[in-house]
């Protein structure tokens, strides 16, 4: 297990039709204490909880987390359509908040020992997959069942993995802090509304501005922990449905040991590990 900032990893296989997900929480547990309870969807920015892999609607989404499909190895370059917010200064630019995560690079992810939230820890974070795909007919119909009109939208999905070794956890429970943000209006997801889809999975709806119009964006997540013999593994699929060309969705992790949640006061490379889905 490597804890370097720059060592590369191979891209993991990624199944786009198994990507509408839920499962909330942020903590790893040893095998004796592993729980399958699920927290409130509002726990996305909280530093504790349990994760559970949630079953899918087999005919629509499948149930194979790692089935191989054709994929984009790197984010697509910006197109002319992505100039839709060029006249507006993005919040991330105004406040100097970086999105430093790149595909297949390892980063030190800050964490804390969960027992009393006083002991620092860390893991190795890798963005192992990023993909941009049109909304298929099946997914469009899925949206219609849940009051989401995906006409003119696209799916942007990022898969992240964080590994924790005994060297940094001592076999104790460890917690991380996940964040969903918007590049142009960083607080937009915080002002959104959580819903239940017709399969009883949590999803977030929030408002973005694109090409002079305000439109809804949607976020689903599947995340879970695995407890191996000598290390923990956290894996997450974060799925966004946004207007085609929209490049403002941001997903990542921040230092859970900071009492101030204002990212403007965080160290840009030690405390903020964000990936922009552009």
VENGI-V341248 format. One record per residue. RES is the residue in one letter. PSI is psi in whole degrees, 0 to 359 (999 if undefined). D_FIRST is the distance of its C-alpha to the first C-alpha in Angstrom with 2 decimals. Layout:
RES_PSI_D_FIRST, RES_PSI_D_FIRST
//
This chain:
X_125_0.00, X_144_3.82, X_29_6.75, X_162_9.48, X_341_12.43, X_2_13.24, X_141_10.69, X_156_11.97, X_155_11.15, X_153_13.92, X_131_16.36, X_148_16.41, X_152_19.90, X_127_22.01, X_112_25.30, X_334_27.72, X_5_30.25, X_35_27.93, X_0_27.32, X_113_29.96, X_165_28.19, X_193_28.27, X_115_26.40, X_154_26.22, X_171_24.18, X_15_21.06, X_149_19.83, X_146_17.36, X_153_19.04, X_167_18.51, X_328_20.05, X_333_23.35, X_3_23.86, X_130_22.57, X_158_25.43, X_16_26.73, X_155_29.04, X_135_29.11, X_173_30.00, X_148_32.56, X_339_31.64, X_0_32.45, X_6_29.29, X_327_27.23, X_15_27.35, X_149_27.09, X_29_24.17, X_167_24.38, X_179_25.12, X_155_24.01, X_153_23.10, X_130_24.65, X_126_24.41, X_139_28.02, X_155_30.12, X_167_31.58, X_105_35.00, X_316_34.41, X_330_37.15, X_311_36.08, X_347_32.35, X_179_31.00, X_28_28.31, X_104_25.52, X_331_22.60, X_24_20.95, X_136_24.06, X_138_24.12, X_165_26.66, X_142_27.68, X_162_25.90, X_123_26.03, X_332_23.21, X_156_24.28, X_142_26.50, X_144_30.15, X_155_32.19, X_136_34.64, X_174_37.95, X_327_41.43, X_336_41.25, X_9_38.41, X_12_40.91, X_334_42.21, X_23_41.23, X_335_41.77, X_348_44.75, X_133_42.79, X_122_40.49, X_145_37.19, X_320_36.13, X_327_32.72, X_321_34.70, X_318_37.26, X_2_34.77, X_38_32.28, X_119_29.31, X_153_26.66, X_91_24.60, X_344_21.76, X_133_19.21, X_156_19.11, X_139_17.91, X_25_14.66, X_146_13.64, X_139_10.83, X_149_12.53, X_120_12.28, X_119_14.02, X_144_16.36, X_173_16.92, X_151_19.15, X_130_19.46, X_337_21.97, X_311_24.37, X_7_26.36, X_32_24.57, X_351_24.84, X_126_21.43, X_149_18.97, X_182_15.34, X_159_12.74, X_176_10.01, X_116_8.45, X_135_11.42, X_130_12.23, X_109_15.77, X_350_15.51, X_139_19.28, X_135_22.59, X_146_25.97, X_124_29.64, X_151_32.17, X_158_35.81, X_121_36.72, X_166_37.77, X_319_41.00, X_317_39.27, X_324_37.20, X_317_40.36, X_322_42.19, X_317_39.43, X_319_39.93, X_324_43.66, X_339_43.27, X_18_41.58, X_21_43.83, X_117_41.51, X_106_43.23, X_12_40.66, X_125_43.42, X_14_42.37, X_167_38.77, X_161_35.44, X_129_32.07, X_123_29.05, X_136_25.73, X_135_22.19, X_128_19.05, X_144_16.18, X_138_12.85, X_126_11.08, X_138_8.05, X_124_8.74, X_160_7.41, X_335_10.51, X_326_10.32, X_346_11.69, X_338_13.60, X_24_15.06, X_7_15.44, X_163_17.85, X_144_18.58, X_146_17.21, X_148_19.10, X_170_18.82, X_116_21.80, X_149_22.50, X_141_25.36, X_126_27.62, X_174_29.84, X_132_32.32, X_323_32.37, X_320_36.17, X_91_36.88, X_334_33.77, X_2_35.34, X_313_36.58, X_326_34.03, X_335_34.78, X_6_38.40, X_185_37.81, X_133_38.65, X_138_36.54, X_169_38.14, X_130_37.75, X_179_37.91, X_353_40.06, X_14_37.13, X_34_36.59, X_145_33.41, X_138_33.13, X_152_33.39, X_134_34.20, X_128_37.15, X_168_37.71, X_135_39.97, X_159_39.24, X_126_41.75, X_123_41.78, X_44_44.59, X_5_46.93, X_147_46.46, X_126_44.67, X_155_42.72, X_147_40.40, X_154_36.67, X_144_34.72, X_124_31.20, X_156_29.59, X_141_26.12, X_129_24.13, X_149_21.13, X_160_19.51, X_148_16.86, X_137_15.33, X_106_14.74, X_181_12.71, X_323_13.12, X_10_10.36, X_161_9.16, X_151_11.22, X_126_11.30, X_133_14.15, X_139_15.76, X_135_19.01, X_123_21.76, X_121_24.22, X_126_27.52, X_139_30.38, X_115_33.88, X_161_35.63, X_140_38.74, X_128_38.18, X_350_36.96, X_128_35.89, X_24_32.95, X_356_32.68, X_136_30.22, X_133_27.21, X_142_24.27, X_209_21.37, X_146_20.33, X_167_21.90, X_117_21.43, X_355_22.72, X_15_23.83, X_121_26.62, X_335_30.03, X_121_31.42, X_1_30.39, X_111_32.16, X_340_29.57, X_341_32.08, X_5_31.32, X_155_27.54, X_127_25.65, X_337_25.12, X_338_21.58, X_330_20.14, X_345_21.79, X_113_22.31, X_95_19.80, X_148_22.17, X_125_22.54, X_125_26.12, X_74_27.12, X_999_29.50
//
